[in-house]
């Protein structure tokens, strides 16, 4: 299957292509390669003016950075629309400065990234818009450096301003249809859901993934837990990625993994830890036993 990024040849292996849905390409699985050493590509923007060999390691890295920064658009061969990003599977970390033992979001997020987190959501319900913007600008640079999928909670304007990979909204925020009109297909949109009806509507209205929870009682959300029944419903009936969230700790992580949601969100278990790297390592080991 041959794809193109502004005349730069992209090859997706047959094994990885099985994950494609509706001709949407998850950027995280794209492999950049060429059919032969004589094949070269062209780019007409940024630092890539001129001719170069695509299988050069440094070129691949720079082009990937340009993709994440949306300076290059991705097209399917023979079709004329931009390919959408897709949230990677696995452990999904979320900031919570009020539950970080006196550390700020940047300090905690940096430790998460150093520990290998590949999905990071910036969530802060207390700061002013300008303070959140400043932190998100820092985190956008860091997540690009670490090749981490960066999502911003609630603030669509900040998400667009810093060019994050995604934005996550709730049931009382801007309706998903309006959010899509603003974001178009530039970024992934996640939506918190708490009932089967909300999950089905999320799919209908164009959400890219849903939050499923809170599974357990949690200090970060004032809401009754939905339990395993709703998680089971979503895994069996909702076709877009599902992110289990709410009160998930190392002690109950095995129970969540048995349902095999696409993502498992952890907040205070990580942010309150005195050894974030070790906590994430233990969580990853548990998750890897099931996936």
C-alpha positions as a printed Julia matrix, in Angstrom:
291×3 Matrix{Float64}:
   0.0    0.0    0.0
   1.72   3.2   -1.16
   0.86   6.55   0.4
   2.22  10.01  -0.23
   3.14  13.01   1.9
   3.53  15.93  -0.49
   5.47  13.76  -2.95
   7.39  12.01  -0.17
   6.84   8.29  -0.56
   5.47   6.48   2.48
   5.15   2.71   2.72
   2.84   1.03   5.24
   3.61  -2.65   5.77
   0.89  -5.22   5.12
   0.98  -6.34   8.76
   0.37  -2.82  10.05
  -2.18  -1.97   7.39
  -4.66  -4.33   9.06
  -5.33  -1.58  11.58
  -6.53   0.9    8.96
 -10.19   1.86   9.14
 -12.15   3.9    6.6
  -8.9    4.78   4.84
  -7.69   6.7    7.88
  -4.0    6.25   8.64
  -2.77   6.15  12.25
   0.4    8.26  12.02
   1.99   6.27  14.81
   2.32   3.18  12.58
   3.55   4.84   9.43
   6.97   3.6    8.31
   8.94   5.77   5.95
  10.87   3.81   3.35
  11.55   3.51  -0.37
  11.2    0.68  -2.85
  14.78   1.09  -4.13
  17.86   3.21  -3.52
  17.18   5.15  -6.69
  13.81   6.44  -5.51
  13.97   9.97  -4.19
  11.33  12.42  -3.01
  10.61  16.09  -3.26
   9.34  18.57  -0.7
   8.31  22.1   -1.46
   8.32  23.65   1.99
  10.39  24.19   5.08
  13.95  22.88   5.14
  13.27  20.23   2.54
  13.55  22.28  -0.63
  15.35  20.21  -3.22
  16.13  16.55  -3.76
  16.99  14.0   -1.09
  16.93  10.29  -0.36
  14.01   9.38   1.88
  15.68   6.4    3.51
  18.17   8.71   5.2
  17.59   8.48   8.96
  17.91  12.2    9.67
  15.52  13.05   6.83
  12.91  10.61   8.14
  13.12  12.14  11.61
  12.72  15.68  10.3
   9.8   14.75   8.07
   8.05  13.01  11.0
   8.47  16.2   13.04
   6.93  18.21  10.21
   3.98  15.81  10.12
   3.36  16.27  13.84
   3.64  20.05  13.4
   1.19  19.79  10.5
   3.57  21.49   8.06
   3.05  18.52   5.73
  -0.31  17.0    4.86
  -0.9   13.3    4.37
  -2.83  12.0    1.38
  -4.0    8.59   0.29
  -3.0    7.67  -3.25
  -5.77   8.54  -5.7
  -7.84  10.33  -3.06
  -7.93  14.01  -2.24
  -8.35  14.41   1.47
  -6.1   14.76   4.47
  -5.51  11.61   6.47
  -6.4   11.82  10.15
  -4.23  10.98  13.09
  -5.33   8.23  15.43
  -4.59   7.99  19.12
  -2.04   5.26  19.88
  -3.05   2.35  22.1
  -1.77   1.81  25.62
  -1.18   3.72  28.83
  -2.63   7.24  28.75
  -1.21   9.67  31.34
  -3.02  12.82  32.51
  -1.68  15.75  34.49
  -3.23  16.85  37.79
  -1.22  19.61  39.42
  -3.5   19.72  42.47
  -2.56  16.08  43.12
   1.16  16.22  42.36
   2.75  16.6   45.79
   3.58  20.25  45.23
   5.16  19.71  41.8
   3.94  21.65  38.76
   2.52  20.11  35.58
   5.75  20.58  33.61
   7.9   18.81  36.2
   5.52  15.85  36.42
   4.97  15.65  32.67
   8.73  15.66  32.02
   9.11  12.7   34.38
   6.25  10.93  32.58
   7.97  11.46  29.23
  11.3   10.29  30.58
   9.5    7.13  31.72
   8.34   6.42  28.17
   4.74   7.68  28.16
   3.43   7.96  24.58
   0.06   9.58  25.29
  -0.14  12.65  27.52
  -3.18  14.77  28.3
  -2.78  18.22  29.8
  -5.62  18.73  32.28
  -5.85  21.71  34.63
  -9.15  23.04  35.95
  -7.67  25.86  38.07
  -5.25  27.94  36.02
  -6.07  31.01  33.93
  -6.15  30.61  30.18
  -2.83  32.4   29.7
  -1.05  30.23  32.28
  -2.43  27.09  30.67
  -1.3   28.32  27.26
   2.25  28.88  28.51
   2.44  25.4   30.01
   0.98  23.82  26.88
   3.52  25.6   24.67
   6.3   24.04  26.75
   4.66  20.61  26.7
   4.04  20.74  22.96
   7.78  21.17  22.38
   8.6   18.37  24.81
   6.05  15.95  23.35
   7.39  16.55  19.85
  10.89  15.84  21.11
   9.75  12.62  22.81
   7.36  11.66  19.98
   4.46  11.58  22.42
   0.83  12.05  21.39
  -0.26  15.3   23.09
  -3.88  15.99  24.04
  -5.31  19.08  25.75
  -8.36  18.89  27.98
 -11.3   21.24  27.34
  -9.51  24.18  25.69
  -9.98  23.85  21.94
  -8.48  27.31  21.37
  -5.27  26.35  23.16
  -5.15  23.01  21.36
  -5.3   24.78  18.0
  -2.88  27.49  19.1
  -0.12  25.05  20.08
  -1.07  22.51  17.4
  -1.6   19.62  19.77
  -2.39  16.16  18.43
  -5.78  16.11  20.11
  -8.32  17.74  22.38
 -10.55  16.06  24.95
 -13.95  17.47  25.84
 -16.75  16.55  28.22
 -20.5   16.2   28.02
 -21.07  19.78  29.23
 -18.46  21.33  26.92
 -18.93  22.43  23.32
 -20.98  19.78  21.44
 -18.82  17.37  19.46
 -20.36  18.48  16.15
 -19.41  22.12  16.8
 -15.98  21.08  18.02
 -15.43  19.21  14.75
 -16.49  22.26  12.75
 -13.81  24.28  14.52
 -11.06  21.65  14.55
 -11.96  20.05  11.23
  -9.68  17.02  10.83
  -6.57  18.76  12.07
  -6.65  17.16  15.51
  -8.16  14.13  17.21
 -11.24  14.79  19.34
 -11.98  12.67  22.39
 -15.24  12.8   24.33
 -15.97  11.7   27.88
 -18.94   9.33  28.08
 -20.77   7.78  31.0
 -23.7    5.89  29.44
 -24.29   3.66  26.4
 -26.44   6.41  24.86
 -23.62   8.93  25.12
 -21.13   6.48  23.64
 -23.33   5.73  20.63
 -23.96   9.43  20.03
 -20.22  10.12  20.24
 -19.62   7.72  17.36
 -22.53   9.16  15.37
 -21.36  12.74  15.83
 -17.76  12.11  14.85
 -15.66  11.59  17.98
 -12.3    9.95  17.3
 -12.23   8.16  20.67
 -14.25   8.11  23.87
 -13.41   8.2   27.55
 -15.23   5.43  29.43
 -15.78   6.14  33.09
 -15.27   6.86  35.81
 -14.83   3.14  36.39
 -14.17   3.66  40.1
 -14.74   6.49  42.54
 -12.12   9.16  41.93
 -10.99  12.39  43.56
 -10.5   14.11  40.19
 -14.14  13.88  39.08
 -17.29  14.41  41.14
 -19.42  11.66  39.62
 -20.73   8.24  40.56
 -18.65   5.39  39.08
 -20.05   3.58  36.04
 -18.38   0.28  36.89
 -17.36  -2.63  34.68
 -20.73  -3.06  32.99
 -20.41   0.13  30.97
 -16.79  -0.63  30.08
 -17.85  -4.06  28.85
 -20.63  -2.52  26.75
 -18.24  -0.09  25.07
 -15.58  -2.69  24.32
 -18.17  -4.93  22.68
 -20.28  -2.32  20.88
 -18.28   0.85  20.16
 -16.04   0.76  17.11
 -13.84   3.78  17.85
 -11.03   3.6   20.45
 -12.09   3.39  24.11
 -10.09   4.89  26.98
 -10.97   3.51  30.42
 -10.62   6.18  33.11
 -11.41   6.95  36.73
  -9.79   5.64  39.88
  -7.5    3.22  38.06
  -4.53   2.16  40.2
  -1.84  -0.48  40.02
  -3.87  -2.57  42.45
  -6.93  -2.77  40.14
  -5.2   -2.42  36.76
  -5.4   -6.18  36.1
  -9.2   -6.03  36.31
  -9.36  -3.25  33.72
  -6.91  -4.97  31.39
  -9.13  -8.07  31.23
 -11.65  -6.02  29.22
  -8.89  -4.86  26.85
  -9.9   -1.24  26.23
  -7.69   0.52  23.68
  -6.33   2.87  26.32
  -6.07   2.93  30.1
  -5.88   6.34  31.75
  -4.03   6.86  34.99
  -3.96  10.18  36.82
  -3.23  10.4   40.55
  -1.57   6.98  40.71
   1.17   8.56  38.6
   1.06  12.23  39.63
   1.22  11.5   43.37
   3.98   8.94  43.02
   7.39   9.73  44.49
   8.9    7.55  41.77
   6.96   8.25  38.59
   9.31   6.25  36.39
   8.89   3.13  38.53
   5.1    3.52  38.72
   4.82   3.8   34.95
   7.17   0.85  34.48
   4.98  -1.32  36.72
   1.81  -0.19  34.9
   3.34  -0.93  31.51
   4.4   -4.39  32.64
   0.85  -5.22  33.76
  -0.65  -3.86  30.52
   1.87  -5.78  28.4
   0.69  -9.04  29.98
  -2.72  -8.54  28.36
  -1.94  -6.93  25.02
